[in-house]
Amino acid sequence: MSVAESIVHLPSWEDGGYGYTFFILAVMWSLAFIVINLLKKSEKKQRKLEKELYVEESKRRD
């Protein structure tokens, strides 16, 4: 089967094509969710550190 035929005629459930596609998409979504949460957590830590540094710096000025 050529590439054009495989695009037009998607694999059936019996061939396992949709199941694998769904599984891969679910894994990719899960990884994206984990990465986004880790980035949010690190951003929150960074903002907290910046706030503490700002408070320290403002105390030094006074």
N, CA, C and O atoms as CSV, one atom per row, in Angstrom:
chain,resi,resn,atom,element,x,y,z
A,1,MET,N,N,0.849,-1.167,0.000
A,1,MET,CA,C,0.000,0.000,0.000
A,1,MET,C,C,0.903,1.241,0.000
A,1,MET,O,O,1.829,1.346,0.804
A,2,SER,N,N,0.623,2.165,-0.900
A,2,SER,CA,C,1.430,3.382,-0.989
A,2,SER,C,C,1.046,4.368,0.112
A,2,SER,O,O,0.067,4.168,0.831
A,3,VAL,N,N,1.819,5.412,0.227
A,3,VAL,CA,C,1.563,6.422,1.251
A,3,VAL,C,C,0.229,7.105,0.989
A,3,VAL,O,O,-0.545,7.330,1.919
A,4,ALA,N,N,-0.048,7.437,-0.268
A,4,ALA,CA,C,-1.313,8.100,-0.607
A,4,ALA,C,C,-2.497,7.208,-0.261
A,4,ALA,O,O,-3.499,7.692,0.265
A,5,GLU,N,N,-2.397,5.916,-0.547
A,5,GLU,CA,C,-3.492,4.997,-0.218
A,5,GLU,C,C,-3.669,4.868,1.285
A,5,GLU,O,O,-4.799,4.783,1.767
A,6,SER,N,N,-2.585,4.852,2.026
A,6,SER,CA,C,-2.705,4.712,3.478
A,6,SER,C,C,-3.290,5.967,4.113
A,6,SER,O,O,-3.933,5.883,5.159
A,7,ILE,N,N,-3.078,7.134,3.496
A,7,ILE,CA,C,-3.685,8.360,4.013
A,7,ILE,C,C,-5.177,8.355,3.740
A,7,ILE,O,O,-5.970,8.713,4.611
A,8,VAL,N,N,-5.563,7.955,2.547
A,8,VAL,CA,C,-6.984,7.947,2.180
A,8,VAL,C,C,-7.718,6.832,2.910
A,8,VAL,O,O,-8.820,7.044,3.414
A,9,HIS,N,N,-7.123,5.656,2.971
A,9,HIS,CA,C,-7.751,4.504,3.611
A,9,HIS,C,C,-7.066,4.263,4.950
A,9,HIS,O,O,-6.087,3.522,5.040
A,10,LEU,N,N,-7.596,4.899,5.983
A,10,LEU,CA,C,-7.003,4.762,7.311
A,10,LEU,C,C,-7.122,3.327,7.806
A,10,LEU,O,O,-8.069,2.633,7.436
A,11,PRO,N,N,-6.202,2.870,8.620
A,11,PRO,CA,C,-6.271,1.498,9.130
A,11,PRO,C,C,-7.496,1.304,10.014
A,11,PRO,O,O,-7.951,2.236,10.678
A,12,SER,N,N,-8.010,0.112,10.014
A,12,SER,CA,C,-9.206,-0.170,10.813
A,12,SER,C,C,-8.807,-0.520,12.240
A,12,SER,O,O,-7.627,-0.693,12.545
A,13,TRP,N,N,-9.810,-0.622,13.110
A,13,TRP,CA,C,-9.559,-0.993,14.498
A,13,TRP,C,C,-8.889,-2.357,14.589
A,13,TRP,O,O,-8.057,-2.592,15.465
A,14,GLU,N,N,-9.253,-3.246,13.689
A,14,GLU,CA,C,-8.690,-4.595,13.733
A,14,GLU,C,C,-7.192,-4.575,13.450
A,14,GLU,O,O,-6.444,-5.396,13.981
A,15,ASP,N,N,-6.758,-3.643,12.620
A,15,ASP,CA,C,-5.335,-3.536,12.307
A,15,ASP,C,C,-4.551,-2.918,13.455
A,15,ASP,O,O,-3.324,-3.015,13.502
A,16,GLY,N,N,-5.254,-2.290,14.369
A,16,GLY,CA,C,-4.600,-1.676,15.513
A,16,GLY,C,C,-4.142,-0.257,15.271
A,16,GLY,O,O,-3.510,0.341,16.142
A,17,GLY,N,N,-4.441,0.292,14.123
A,17,GLY,CA,C,-3.976,1.636,13.788
A,17,GLY,C,C,-4.547,2.712,14.687
A,17,GLY,O,O,-3.809,3.556,15.195
A,18,TYR,N,N,-5.858,2.690,14.889
A,18,TYR,CA,C,-6.477,3.726,15.714
A,18,TYR,C,C,-6.090,3.570,17.178
A,18,TYR,O,O,-5.880,4.561,17.878
A,19,GLY,N,N,-5.995,2.349,17.634
A,19,GLY,CA,C,-5.614,2.114,19.025
A,19,GLY,C,C,-4.230,2.657,19.328
A,19,GLY,O,O,-4.020,3.305,20.354
A,20,TYR,N,N,-3.277,2.391,18.427
A,20,TYR,CA,C,-1.924,2.903,18.621
A,20,TYR,C,C,-1.907,4.427,18.555
A,20,TYR,O,O,-1.220,5.083,19.338
A,21,THR,N,N,-2.663,4.981,17.617
A,21,THR,CA,C,-2.723,6.436,17.494
A,21,THR,C,C,-3.290,7.050,18.763
A,21,THR,O,O,-2.748,8.029,19.276
A,22,PHE,N,N,-4.370,6.488,19.268
A,22,PHE,CA,C,-4.975,7.001,20.496
A,22,PHE,C,C,-3.995,6.895,21.659
A,22,PHE,O,O,-3.867,7.825,22.455
A,23,PHE,N,N,-3.310,5.768,21.757
A,23,PHE,CA,C,-2.342,5.565,22.838
A,23,PHE,C,C,-1.214,6.591,22.763
A,23,PHE,O,O,-0.835,7.178,23.777
A,24,ILE,N,N,-0.684,6.805,21.575
A,24,ILE,CA,C,0.414,7.763,21.404
A,24,ILE,C,C,-0.051,9.175,21.748
A,24,ILE,O,O,0.666,9.922,22.414
A,25,LEU,N,N,-1.256,9.544,21.293
A,25,LEU,CA,C,-1.778,10.875,21.608
A,25,LEU,C,C,-2.016,11.033,23.104
A,25,LEU,O,O,-1.764,12.102,23.661
A,26,ALA,N,N,-2.497,9.985,23.759
A,26,ALA,CA,C,-2.724,10.048,25.204
A,26,ALA,C,C,-1.402,10.213,25.950
A,26,ALA,O,O,-1.321,10.977,26.911
A,27,VAL,N,N,-0.379,9.507,25.513
A,27,VAL,CA,C,0.943,9.629,26.139
A,27,VAL,C,C,1.504,11.034,25.918
A,27,VAL,O,O,2.047,11.639,26.842
A,28,MET,N,N,1.375,11.547,24.702
A,28,MET,CA,C,1.876,12.893,24.414
A,28,MET,C,C,1.131,13.936,25.244
A,28,MET,O,O,1.747,14.872,25.753
A,29,TRP,N,N,-0.183,13.787,25.387
A,29,TRP,CA,C,-0.975,14.727,26.180
A,29,TRP,C,C,-0.539,14.667,27.641
A,29,TRP,O,O,-0.395,15.698,28.298
A,30,SER,N,N,-0.331,13.458,28.138
A,30,SER,CA,C,0.098,13.304,29.530
A,30,SER,C,C,1.461,13.950,29.762
A,30,SER,O,O,1.658,14.637,30.765
A,31,LEU,N,N,2.394,13.738,28.853
A,31,LEU,CA,C,3.717,14.351,28.981
A,31,LEU,C,C,3.627,15.875,28.925
A,31,LEU,O,O,4.302,16.572,29.683
A,32,ALA,N,N,2.797,16.382,28.032
A,32,ALA,CA,C,2.622,17.837,27.945
A,32,ALA,C,C,2.038,18.382,29.244
A,32,ALA,O,O,2.457,19.438,29.719
A,33,PHE,N,N,1.081,17.677,29.816
A,33,PHE,CA,C,0.463,18.092,31.072
A,33,PHE,C,C,1.499,18.139,32.194
A,33,PHE,O,O,1.526,19.080,32.987
A,34,ILE,N,N,2.346,17.120,32.252
A,34,ILE,CA,C,3.389,17.061,33.280
A,34,ILE,C,C,4.392,18.201,33.095
A,34,ILE,O,O,4.778,18.855,34.064
A,35,VAL,N,N,4.808,18.437,31.860
A,35,VAL,CA,C,5.774,19.505,31.590
A,35,VAL,C,C,5.194,20.864,31.961
A,35,VAL,O,O,5.883,21.690,32.560
A,36,ILE,N,N,3.937,21.100,31.612
A,36,ILE,CA,C,3.301,22.382,31.939
A,36,ILE,C,C,3.238,22.577,33.443
A,36,ILE,O,O,3.521,23.668,33.940
A,37,ASN,N,N,2.870,21.535,34.171
A,37,ASN,CA,C,2.804,21.658,35.632
A,37,ASN,C,C,4.181,21.896,36.246
A,37,ASN,O,O,4.311,22.681,37.185
A,38,LEU,N,N,5.197,21.235,35.731
A,38,LEU,CA,C,6.556,21.463,36.234
A,38,LEU,C,C,7.016,22.890,35.949
A,38,LEU,O,O,7.668,23.514,36.786
A,39,LEU,N,N,6.678,23.404,34.774
A,39,LEU,CA,C,7.045,24.779,34.447
A,39,LEU,C,C,6.317,25.778,35.337
A,39,LEU,O,O,6.901,26.776,35.759
A,40,LYS,N,N,5.053,25.515,35.622
A,40,LYS,CA,C,4.302,26.399,36.514
A,40,LYS,C,C,4.916,26.400,37.912
A,40,LYS,O,O,5.041,27.447,38.548
A,41,LYS,N,N,5.294,25.216,38.378
A,41,LYS,CA,C,5.890,25.101,39.714
A,41,LYS,C,C,7.221,25.848,39.774
A,41,LYS,O,O,7.489,26.558,40.744
A,42,SER,N,N,8.047,25.693,38.755
A,42,SER,CA,C,9.341,26.378,38.757
A,42,SER,C,C,9.163,27.889,38.625
A,42,SER,O,O,9.936,28.656,39.200
A,43,GLU,N,N,8.159,28.319,37.878
A,43,GLU,CA,C,7.903,29.754,37.767
A,43,GLU,C,C,7.469,30.330,39.114
A,43,GLU,O,O,7.874,31.430,39.491
A,44,LYS,N,N,6.646,29.575,39.827
A,44,LYS,CA,C,6.193,30.022,41.140
A,44,LYS,C,C,7.382,30.156,42.092
A,44,LYS,O,O,7.472,31.130,42.840
A,45,LYS,N,N,8.296,29.180,42.067
A,45,LYS,CA,C,9.496,29.254,42.911
A,45,LYS,C,C,10.345,30.460,42.532
A,45,LYS,O,O,10.849,31.172,43.400
A,46,GLN,N,N,10.500,30.684,41.228
A,46,GLN,CA,C,11.313,31.801,40.755
A,46,GLN,C,C,10.718,33.132,41.196
A,46,GLN,O,O,11.445,34.024,41.633
A,47,ARG,N,N,9.414,33.270,41.085
A,47,ARG,CA,C,8.763,34.515,41.514
A,47,ARG,C,C,8.935,34.737,43.019
A,47,ARG,O,O,9.145,35.862,43.473
A,48,LYS,N,N,8.843,33.648,43.781
A,48,LYS,CA,C,9.023,33.755,45.230
A,48,LYS,C,C,10.439,34.221,45.559
A,48,LYS,O,O,10.626,35.093,46.408
A,49,LEU,N,N,11.436,33.642,44.889
A,49,LEU,CA,C,12.825,34.049,45.112
A,49,LEU,C,C,13.047,35.505,44.717
A,49,LEU,O,O,13.729,36.248,45.423
A,50,GLU,N,N,12.472,35.908,43.592
A,50,GLU,CA,C,12.626,37.293,43.155
A,50,GLU,C,C,11.984,38.250,44.152
A,50,GLU,O,O,12.522,39.323,44.424
A,51,LYS,N,N,10.845,37.863,44.691
A,51,LYS,CA,C,10.167,38.704,45.676
A,51,LYS,C,C,11.021,38.839,46.937
A,51,LYS,O,O,11.157,39.934,47.484
A,52,GLU,N,N,11.598,37.720,47.398
A,52,GLU,CA,C,12.467,37.759,48.577
A,52,GLU,C,C,13.690,38.638,48.331
A,52,GLU,O,O,14.090,39.406,49.206
A,53,LEU,N,N,14.281,38.530,47.149
A,53,LEU,CA,C,15.437,39.367,46.827
A,53,LEU,C,C,15.049,40.841,46.780
A,53,LEU,O,O,15.811,41.699,47.227
A,54,TYR,N,N,13.885,41.132,46.249
A,54,TYR,CA,C,13.410,42.514,46.183
A,54,TYR,C,C,13.207,43.086,47.583
A,54,TYR,O,O,13.553,44.236,47.850
A,55,VAL,N,N,12.641,42.271,48.475
A,55,VAL,CA,C,12.420,42.717,49.854
A,55,VAL,C,C,13.758,42.965,50.543
A,55,VAL,O,O,13.920,43.970,51.235
A,56,GLU,N,N,14.717,42.060,50.361
A,56,GLU,CA,C,16.049,42.236,50.953
A,56,GLU,C,C,16.718,43.500,50.431
A,56,GLU,O,O,17.312,44.263,51.192
A,57,GLU,N,N,16.616,43.707,49.138
A,57,GLU,CA,C,17.247,44.866,48.526
A,57,GLU,C,C,16.603,46.164,49.002
A,57,GLU,O,O,17.296,47.158,49.223
A,58,SER,N,N,15.311,46.158,49.157
A,58,SER,CA,C,14.633,47.373,49.627
A,58,SER,C,C,14.973,47.661,51.093
A,58,SER,O,O,15.012,48.821,51.504
A,59,LYS,N,N,15.220,46.605,51.883
A,59,LYS,CA,C,15.628,46.804,53.280
A,59,LYS,C,C,17.021,47.417,53.347
A,59,LYS,O,O,17.291,48.249,54.213
A,60,ARG,N,N,17.897,47.015,52.448
A,60,ARG,CA,C,19.260,47.546,52.427
A,60,ARG,C,C,19.264,49.034,52.083
A,60,ARG,O,O,20.074,49.801,52.602
A,61,ARG,N,N,18.360,49.424,51.213
A,61,ARG,CA,C,18.302,50.825,50.795
A,61,ARG,C,C,17.838,51.716,51.937
A,61,ARG,O,O,18.272,52.861,52.062
A,62,ASP,N,N,16.955,51.180,52.765
A,62,ASP,CA,C,16.398,51.987,53.869
A,62,ASP,C,C,17.353,52.094,54.983
A,62,ASP,O,O,17.056,52.734,55.992
